[in-house]
Amino acid sequence: MSENRTFFNFSFFKIDPKWRWMADLAKEESAKEIEQVIRNSKIKCRTYSTLGLRDDAEFLFWFASESVEEIQSVMAKIYSTVFGKYIIPSHVYLSSTRPSIYAKMGRTISFVAGDEPKKYVIVYPFVKTREWYLLPLEQRKKMMDEHIDVGHKYPQVLLNTTYSFGIHDEDFMLAFETDDLPAFQDLIMELRETQVSRYIEKDTPMIVCVKKDIVPLISSLG
């Protein structure tokens, strides 16, 4: 396939407790430094807070880029800042866009299209069983049609599906955007009752992230 693809990187971090002992003015200047690094980079970035929602992550940097080297470049610059000395990666995922063999209509992913982000994004890796891939394509398509039809009942929940085959440990990375968290929970409960759910091997950790710009995000870390 020769279509252009976009690489996604989901980098979750914890903050070193020593950060909270820094002077407030120094923390404020450090936040502005990070903001400048991201603004001057060539790649798209969205920032989210997971503070208090999990014990293994406190914030997310979600990057979209034409190359993995650009992702590495911006991360190297982040680590070279004052704030970068106090952050510890806890989950890192890599994936890329590509056309779905199941969806009847193609759609540019919200993040890539530059759409306004929703209040929440729920991010998780997704692995199907090997048995799924050994089923005839038409049988898989029929089950996925049921799966997709359930999703259409929740237009307030926007799905970003990207593919990790061969470039990371999972099959897919899913990022559901919504302003209505209970609607997302209802969607997941209904999807559990579809035939496709028989072939799910792993869909955790499931991480709820709250949209927050970089300066207030860093300020919230204490």
C-alpha positions as CSV (number, residue, x, y, z in Angstrom):
1,M,0.0,0.0,0.0
2,S,1.3,3.4,-1.0
3,E,-1.1,5.7,0.9
4,N,0.4,8.2,3.3
5,R,0.4,7.1,6.9
6,T,0.6,9.0,10.2
7,F,2.4,7.5,13.2
8,F,0.8,7.9,16.6
9,N,2.7,7.8,19.8
10,F,0.9,7.7,23.2
11,S,3.4,8.5,25.9
12,F,2.1,8.3,29.5
13,F,4.2,9.7,32.4
14,K,4.5,9.9,36.1
15,I,6.1,12.9,37.9
16,D,9.0,12.5,40.3
17,P,7.7,13.7,43.7
18,K,10.8,15.9,44.0
19,W,9.1,18.1,41.3
20,R,6.6,19.3,43.9
21,W,9.3,20.8,46.1
22,M,10.5,23.2,43.4
23,A,9.6,26.9,43.7
24,D,6.4,27.8,42.0
25,L,8.0,30.4,39.7
26,A,10.5,27.8,38.5
27,K,7.7,25.3,37.8
28,E,5.8,28.0,35.9
29,E,8.9,28.8,33.7
30,S,9.5,25.1,33.1
31,A,5.9,24.7,31.9
32,K,6.4,27.5,29.4
33,E,9.6,25.9,28.2
34,I,7.8,22.7,27.5
35,E,5.0,24.6,25.7
36,Q,7.6,26.2,23.5
37,V,9.3,23.0,22.7
38,I,6.0,21.4,21.6
39,R,4.9,24.5,19.7
40,N,8.2,24.6,17.7
41,S,8.2,20.9,16.8
42,K,7.0,19.7,13.5
43,I,4.5,17.3,14.8
44,K,0.9,17.4,16.2
45,C,0.6,17.0,19.9
46,R,-2.4,16.8,22.3
47,T,-1.9,16.8,26.1
48,Y,-4.1,15.2,28.7
49,S,-4.3,14.7,32.5
50,T,-4.8,11.3,34.1
51,L,-4.0,12.8,37.6
52,G,-5.8,10.9,40.3
53,L,-7.5,8.5,37.9
54,R,-4.8,5.8,37.9
55,D,-1.8,4.9,40.0
56,D,0.4,4.3,37.0
57,A,0.2,7.5,35.0
58,E,-0.4,11.2,35.6
59,F,-0.5,12.7,32.1
60,L,-0.4,11.8,28.4
61,F,1.4,13.4,25.5
62,W,-0.3,12.1,22.3
63,F,1.8,12.8,19.2
64,A,1.0,12.4,15.5
65,S,3.8,12.6,13.0
66,E,4.9,11.5,9.5
67,S,7.9,9.7,11.0
68,V,9.0,8.0,14.2
69,E,12.3,10.0,14.0
70,E,10.3,13.2,14.5
71,I,8.6,11.7,17.6
72,Q,12.1,10.8,18.9
73,S,13.3,14.3,18.2
74,V,10.6,16.1,20.2
75,M,10.9,13.6,23.1
76,A,14.7,14.2,23.2
77,K,14.0,18.0,23.5
78,I,11.4,17.4,26.2
79,Y,13.9,15.3,28.2
80,S,16.5,18.1,27.9
81,T,14.3,20.6,29.7
82,V,14.0,21.2,33.4
83,F,10.6,19.5,33.5
84,G,12.0,16.6,31.5
85,K,14.4,15.7,34.3
86,Y,11.4,14.9,36.6
87,I,9.2,12.8,34.3
88,I,9.2,9.0,34.2
89,P,7.5,7.1,31.3
90,S,5.0,4.5,32.5
91,H,3.3,3.4,29.2
92,V,4.4,4.1,25.7
93,Y,2.5,2.9,22.6
94,L,3.3,3.2,18.9
95,S,0.8,2.8,16.0
96,S,0.0,4.1,12.5
97,T,-3.0,5.0,10.4
98,R,-4.1,2.8,7.5
99,P,-7.4,2.0,5.7
100,S,-9.7,-0.4,7.4
101,I,-10.7,-3.6,5.6
102,Y,-14.0,-3.6,7.5
103,A,-15.4,-0.1,7.4
104,K,-17.6,0.7,4.4
105,M,-16.6,4.3,4.3
106,G,-13.1,5.6,5.0
107,R,-12.7,8.6,7.3
108,T,-9.7,10.7,8.2
109,I,-8.9,10.3,11.9
110,S,-10.1,13.3,14.0
111,F,-6.6,14.1,15.3
112,V,-5.0,14.0,11.8
113,A,-7.8,16.1,10.3
114,G,-7.2,18.8,12.9
115,D,-10.6,18.5,14.5
116,E,-11.2,20.1,17.9
117,P,-10.4,17.6,20.6
118,K,-13.2,16.3,22.9
119,K,-13.1,16.7,26.7
120,Y,-12.0,13.1,27.2
121,V,-10.0,10.5,25.4
122,I,-10.0,6.9,26.5
123,V,-6.9,5.1,25.2
124,Y,-6.1,1.4,25.2
125,P,-4.2,-1.3,23.4
126,F,-6.2,-3.9,21.7
127,V,-5.2,-7.5,20.8
128,K,-7.4,-10.1,19.0
129,T,-6.8,-13.8,19.2
130,R,-4.9,-15.6,16.4
131,E,-8.1,-17.6,15.8
132,W,-9.8,-14.4,14.7
133,Y,-7.3,-13.9,11.8
134,L,-7.7,-17.5,10.7
135,L,-11.5,-17.1,10.2
136,P,-12.6,-16.4,6.6
137,L,-12.7,-12.7,5.7
138,E,-16.4,-12.7,5.0
139,Q,-17.2,-14.2,8.4
140,R,-15.0,-11.5,10.0
141,K,-16.7,-8.8,8.0
142,K,-20.1,-10.0,9.1
143,M,-19.2,-9.9,12.8
144,M,-17.5,-6.5,12.4
145,D,-20.6,-5.1,10.7
146,E,-22.5,-5.9,14.0
147,H,-19.7,-4.3,16.0
148,I,-19.7,-1.2,13.8
149,D,-23.5,-0.9,14.0
150,V,-23.3,-0.7,17.8
151,G,-20.8,2.1,17.5
152,H,-23.2,4.1,15.2
153,K,-25.7,4.1,18.1
154,Y,-23.3,6.4,20.0
155,P,-22.5,9.3,17.7
156,Q,-21.2,11.3,20.7
157,V,-18.3,8.9,20.9
158,L,-15.6,9.3,18.2
159,L,-13.2,6.4,17.5
160,N,-9.6,6.8,16.4
161,T,-8.3,3.3,15.3
162,T,-4.7,2.9,14.5
163,Y,-2.6,-0.1,13.8
164,S,0.4,-1.5,15.8
165,F,1.0,-4.7,13.8
166,G,4.8,-5.2,13.4
167,I,5.8,-1.9,15.1
168,H,4.6,-2.5,18.7
169,D,3.3,-5.3,21.0
170,E,-0.4,-4.9,20.3
171,D,-2.6,-5.2,17.2
172,F,-4.3,-1.9,17.5
173,M,-4.3,1.3,19.5
174,L,-7.8,2.6,20.2
175,A,-8.5,6.2,21.2
176,F,-12.2,7.0,21.9
177,E,-13.0,10.8,22.1
178,T,-16.1,12.0,23.8
179,D,-17.6,14.8,25.9
180,D,-19.9,12.2,27.5
181,L,-18.0,9.6,29.6
182,P,-21.2,7.7,30.7
183,A,-22.1,7.2,27.0
184,F,-18.7,5.7,26.4
185,Q,-19.2,3.3,29.3
186,D,-22.6,2.3,27.8
187,L,-21.0,1.7,24.4
188,I,-18.3,-0.6,25.9
189,M,-20.9,-2.6,27.8
190,E,-22.9,-3.1,24.6
191,L,-19.9,-4.1,22.6
192,R,-19.1,-6.8,25.1
193,E,-22.3,-8.5,23.9
194,T,-21.2,-8.7,20.2
195,Q,-19.7,-11.7,18.6
196,V,-16.4,-10.0,18.0
197,S,-15.9,-10.0,21.8
198,R,-15.3,-13.7,21.7
199,Y,-12.0,-13.0,19.9
200,I,-10.6,-10.3,22.1
201,E,-7.4,-11.4,23.9
202,K,-6.5,-8.1,25.6
203,D,-7.9,-4.6,25.9
204,T,-6.2,-3.2,28.9
205,P,-4.9,-0.9,30.4
206,M,-7.9,1.3,29.6
207,I,-6.9,4.8,30.5
208,V,-9.3,7.8,30.8
209,C,-7.6,11.1,30.0
210,V,-9.0,14.6,30.5
211,K,-8.0,17.2,27.9
212,K,-5.8,19.9,29.4
213,D,-3.4,22.4,27.8
214,I,0.3,22.0,28.7
215,V,0.8,24.9,31.1
216,P,-2.3,24.1,33.3
217,L,-1.5,20.4,33.0
218,I,2.0,20.9,34.5
219,S,0.6,23.3,37.1
220,S,-1.8,20.7,38.3
221,L,1.0,18.2,39.1
222,G,1.7,20.0,42.4
